[in-house]
Amino acid sequence: MPSPLPIKSLIRLNWLLVLTFTAIISLYFIFLLDETPIYKVFYMGMTALGIGSVAFVNVRILILLARSYSFKGKAFKRYRYFFTYAASATIYLMLAPAFDYFEHKGRLYPFPVFLVIFFISSILVNTVIILLQDFVILQADKSHADLELSQIKAAHAEATNLLLKQQIHPHFLFNALNTLKALYRKDPGAGDNYIVHLANFLRASVYNHAAKTSSLADELALLLDYLEMQKIRFGSALNCNIDLPLNILNDHYLPSFSLQPLLENAIKHNELTQQSPLVVNIFCSEERIVVSNTLKKKNLNVTSTHHGLANLAERYSLLSGDEVIISESKETFSVSIRLLNNEYSDHRG
């Protein structure tokens, strides 16, 4: 979409030109010429009138041409140069007799030569005005382009964020349905209990689907439903310890669906047995939520849709500009994400 002509900026430029040139002429007459006051006032007034008339007529021509042509097109430029130079020449030639009549020392040049001087002056003045107006138009066009670019980037980031969030549900459902199928084969009662928690989890996730962020309390509630489902599946082979201060649950935020993928990631990539249970610790440290688990990687390749941890890292980067900190040692694997203080802020900077 082409940017509109910056009419207000052009008008401000015109007044600046009138004042600047009038001030220069005033200084010239005051300090360099010994003339009568009325002579000085006349020349200053006529200078302001000439430059102002050319400048404002140029703006009017721009407005009229912009109604029919794109101001970046060749036709616009061609007609603009023709009409503005013709108008400026007409204005200066109309002012020439007044200057000639008021010249009290007598004519220094024949009147035809006087007209040629004013004609050349009109060309010079109009050229300066066109160059300055073009600079204003170029700056306004650049600002408009920068604004459109920022809007496009914001829309792209929003679309990317929504797309990434859409990936969470298929990823979770893929694993949940496989688990449910296995549970019904072994223990239908456990399968029924699993469905209850799954329904709670899906109800909450659908309700918060459009939200970029969720309170830590809401994220914890989702995590607990997911945790109960996994305990039904793994029993004592999964041990999750949650130590979060109550005072931060409702006034701190995380990207929606942050904690559950971290627990799921730990379960997916590590062995869980009653003899060697997976221990997951979730706690707060220096305004960050840390999810740490014992590390005992599965020997077999794990089928994965690759959306869990990578999804969270990319969403968090889009939302806050911050990074998800991942650390791994021989015994533990941990993920740390900074808490957000404002639900509606863009959280960048």
Residue pairs with C-beta under 8 A, 6 or more apart in sequence:
1 148
2 70
2 71
2 72
3 140
3 141
3 144
3 145
4 144
5 62
5 63
5 66
5 71
5 137
5 140
6 136
6 137
6 139
6 140
7 59
7 63
9 136
9 139
9 140
10 59
10 62
10 133
10 136
10 137
11 56
11 59
13 55
13 132
13 133
13 136
14 52
14 55
14 56
14 59
17 51
17 52
17 55
17 129
17 132
18 48
18 51
18 52
18 55
21 47
21 48
21 51
22 44
22 47
22 48
22 51
25 43
25 44
25 47
26 40
26 44
29 35
29 39
29 40
29 43
29 44
30 40
33 40
39 102
39 104
42 102
46 95
46 98
46 99
49 95
50 91
50 92
50 95
50 125
51 125
51 129
53 91
54 84
54 87
54 88
54 91
54 92
54 122
54 125
54 126
54 129
55 129
57 84
57 87
57 88
57 91
58 84
58 87
58 88
58 126
58 129
58 130
58 133
59 133
61 80
61 83
61 84
61 87
62 71
62 80
62 133
65 71
65 76
65 79
65 80
65 83
66 76
69 75
69 76
69 79
70 76
71 137
80 130
81 130
84 126
84 129
84 130
85 122
85 123
85 126
88 122
88 123
88 125
88 126
88 129
89 119
89 122
89 123
91 122
92 118
92 119
92 121
92 122
92 125
93 115
93 118
93 119
93 122
95 118
96 114
96 115
96 118
99 114
99 118
100 107
100 111
100 114
107 114
109 117
157 318
160 314
160 318
161 212
161 315
161 318
161 319
164 311
164 314
164 315
164 318
165 209
165 256
165 257
165 315
167 305
167 307
167 311
168 205
168 257
168 261
168 307
168 311
169 205
170 305
170 307
171 305
171 307
171 308
171 311
172 260
172 264
174 305
175 264
175 268
176 198
176 229
179 194
179 229
179 233
180 191
180 194
180 195
180 198
182 233
183 190
183 191
183 194
183 232
183 233
184 191
190 232
190 233
193 232
194 229
194 232
194 233
197 225
197 226
197 228
197 229
197 232
198 225
198 229
200 225
201 222
201 225
201 226
201 229
201 260
204 218
204 221
204 222
204 225
205 222
205 257
208 214
208 218
208 256
211 256
212 255
212 256
212 319
213 253
213 254
213 255
213 256
213 319
213 340
213 343
214 222
214 253
214 254
214 255
214 256
214 257
214 258
215 249
215 250
215 251
215 252
215 253
215 343
216 244
216 248
216 249
216 250
216 252
216 253
216 254
216 289
216 339
217 249
217 250
219 254
219 256
219 257
219 258
219 259
219 260
220 242
220 244
220 249
220 259
222 257
222 259
222 260
223 242
223 259
223 260
223 263
223 282
226 260
226 263
226 264
227 238
227 240
227 263
230 238
230 263
230 267
231 238
234 267
234 272
234 278
235 274
236 274
236 277
237 272
237 273
237 274
237 277
237 278
238 267
238 272
238 277
238 278
238 280
239 277
239 278
239 279
239 280
240 263
240 279
240 280
240 281
240 282
241 279
241 280
241 281
241 282
242 282
242 283
243 281
243 282
243 283
243 284
244 282
244 283
244 284
244 289
245 284
248 284
248 339
251 341
252 339
252 340
252 341
253 339
253 340
253 341
253 342
253 343
254 289
254 337
254 339
254 340
255 312
255 315
255 316
255 319
255 320
255 337
255 340
257 312
258 289
258 312
258 316
258 337
259 282
259 289
259 291
261 308
261 309
261 311
261 312
262 291
262 308
262 309
262 312
262 335
263 280
263 282
263 291
264 308
265 308
265 309
265 335
266 278
266 280
266 291
266 293
266 333
267 278
268 302
268 304
268 308
269 297
269 298
269 302
270 278
270 293
270 294
270 295
270 296
270 297
270 298
271 278
271 296
271 297
271 298
272 278
276 296
278 293
278 294
278 296
279 293
279 294
280 291
280 292
280 293
280 294
281 290
281 291
281 292
281 293
282 289
282 290
282 291
282 292
283 289
283 290
283 292
284 290
284 339
285 336
287 338
287 339
288 325
288 336
288 337
288 338
288 339
289 336
289 337
289 339
290 334
290 335
290 336
291 334
291 335
291 336
292 332
292 333
292 334
292 335
293 332
293 333
293 334
294 331
294 332
295 328
295 329
295 330
295 331
295 332
295 333
309 324
309 326
309 335
312 324
312 337
313 323
313 324
316 322
316 323
316 324
316 337
317 323
317 324
319 340
319 346
319 347
320 338
320 340
320 346
320 347
320 348
321 347
321 348
321 349
322 337
322 338
322 347
324 335
324 336
324 337
325 335
325 336
325 337
326 333
326 334
326 335
326 336
327 333
327 334
327 336
328 334
340 347
